[in-house]
């Protein structure tokens, strides 16, 4: 009887693993906003990473984090790029 219960638990675990695998695959295919590093934003805006960090602190960008790394949505940077380039 115990072996039957264990087998059912294992089947439930495999079913859950399959469901999670499908969920992860669907998340990988969903396209969200492109995220840029501070260095990438600095390069685009022709500013230093320190300036971009100040802009983040000032609230110019919505920041998402990958661990400790701040990531900035590209669509928030694009309107700023022309403003930061000398004319």
Secondary structure, DSSP 8 states (H G I E B T S, - for coil): -HHHHHHHHHHHHHHHHHHHHHHHHHHHHS----EE-HHHHHHHHT--HHHHHHHHHHTSS-EEEETTEEEEEHHHHHHHHHHHS--
